[in-house]
Amino acid sequence: DVKVTQSSRYLVKRTGEKVFLECVQDMDHENMFWYRQDPGLGLRLIYFSYDVKMKEKGDIPEGYSVSREKKERFSLILESASTNQTSMYLCASRLTGYYGYTFGSGTRLTVV
Amino acid sequence: GENVEQHPSTLSVQEGDSAVIKCTYSDSASNYFPWYKQELGKGPQLIIDIRSNVGEKKDQRIAVTLNKTAKHFSLHITETQPEDSAVYFCAASRTGTASKLTFGTGTRLQVTL
């Protein structure tokens, strides 16, 4: 089975901190995605990457950046964490040509 | 861009009854429609999907129907069981290398004994 592993299940950070959320997949998938999940809003796309060193903005990229230096790893960076970035963050990967995503278990981030 | 609306936001059914969740989409070029189930503390998991050249697809107790003219698609769960209790998300996208899923807002399904 494909595994998408997110480094932390729960994270508490202070306002203004730089925060790194890490995601690793083990099945050589080209495409990787970061979504945030909020009650009543569903899953909203932050950033995605079609291949190594490539990145594209999603629907809500403000306040975030990403890094994809290796095919298996896709990092989400909160440059200066704010309380409105408190959320569940979900990473997903996909093989090019196949359209279903495999999700990680999520990181629940609280910014205080 | 694509916009996906999902209803209802919560649904409570008795064990053994059927459950139906409905979604509409806005982009007429969308042609891939998956459904995900999210259990407590886990990431969403793909349970069934349908492409626009198909009107209906079934997998045991789960079925999805698609009406491209009306731009809506539905998830049907028959003979519901307590383990069907979860949050369900619909999604839509075009196909192709640059495709990305747009999700609905989710339906919390509660199956009561």
Boltz contact constraints between the chains, C-beta under 6 A:
constraints:
  - contact:
      token1: [A, 42]
      token2: [B, 103]
      max_distance: 6.0
  - contact:
      token1: [A, 42]
      token2: [B, 104]
      max_distance: 6.0
  - contact:
      token1: [A, 42]
      token2: [B, 105]
      max_distance: 6.0
  - contact:
      token1: [A, 42]
      token2: [B, 106]
      max_distance: 6.0
  - contact:
      token1: [A, 43]
      token2: [B, 103]
      max_distance: 6.0
  - contact:
      token1: [A, 48]
      token2: [B, 100]
      max_distance: 6.0
  - contact:
      token1: [A, 90]
      token2: [B, 43]
      max_distance: 6.0
  - contact:
      token1: [A, 96]
      token2: [B, 97]
      max_distance: 6.0
  - contact:
      token1: [A, 99]
      token2: [B, 32]
      max_distance: 6.0
  - contact:
      token1: [A, 100]
      token2: [B, 34]
      max_distance: 6.0
  - contact:
      token1: [A, 100]
      token2: [B, 46]
      max_distance: 6.0
  - contact:
      token1: [A, 103]
      token2: [B, 43]
      max_distance: 6.0
  - contact:
      token1: [A, 103]
      token2: [B, 44]
      max_distance: 6.0
  - contact:
      token1: [A, 104]
      token2: [B, 43]
      max_distance: 6.0
  - contact:
      token1: [A, 105]
      token2: [B, 42]
      max_distance: 6.0
  - contact:
      token1: [A, 105]
      token2: [B, 43]
      max_distance: 6.0
  - contact:
      token1: [A, 106]
      token2: [B, 43]
      max_distance: 6.0
